[in-house]
Every structure is written in C-alpha cells, then in structure tokens.
Amino acid sequence: MRGSVTQAATAVGALHGASVLLPTMLGGEGPRSYVLAMQNNAELRSSGGIIGSIALLHAENGRVTLQRQASTRDFPPLDT
C-alpha cells in the first residue's frame, strides 16, 4: 500500500506542476513565443546531436501555431 500511495503522490505532484505552468505557457495570460531547436542524432554531440532545424512557435489562448521554420542551411556562414 505504501508503494502505491507513493507512486500516486508522485503522479499527482507532477500533474499539479503541469496544471500550474501550462496555462501561462499556452498563452493564457497573453501571447507567448518559443523557439524550438530540433537535434539531428546523426552527428553525436554531448547534448545528443547537432541542431538541424529550428521553428518559431506562437501560443495564445491555449492554441499553439507554427509561425516559421528554418533549417541551419537557411543561415549564412559566419565570417571568421
């Protein structure tokens, strides 16, 4: 019984945290913008891969939309 109650408490704690964060993250208190960086695991790095593409997400009133998407090839090379 103690193990079941502990598991339930852990799940409820995680759900509580999500219920506190999600309304604001989904634009409930005004529009929000997020940059989403997607890694490609074909070239292993300490963080899991190299960033291959990025997307700009917009959240407002619970609705998330994709605003823009770009590949790393869309950016010009940096001058050294």
Summary of the structure (lengths in Angstrom):
residues: 80
radius of gyration: 18.8
end to end distance: 63.1
largest distance: 63.3
contacts: 165
relative contact order: 0.15
helix: 34%
strand: 36%
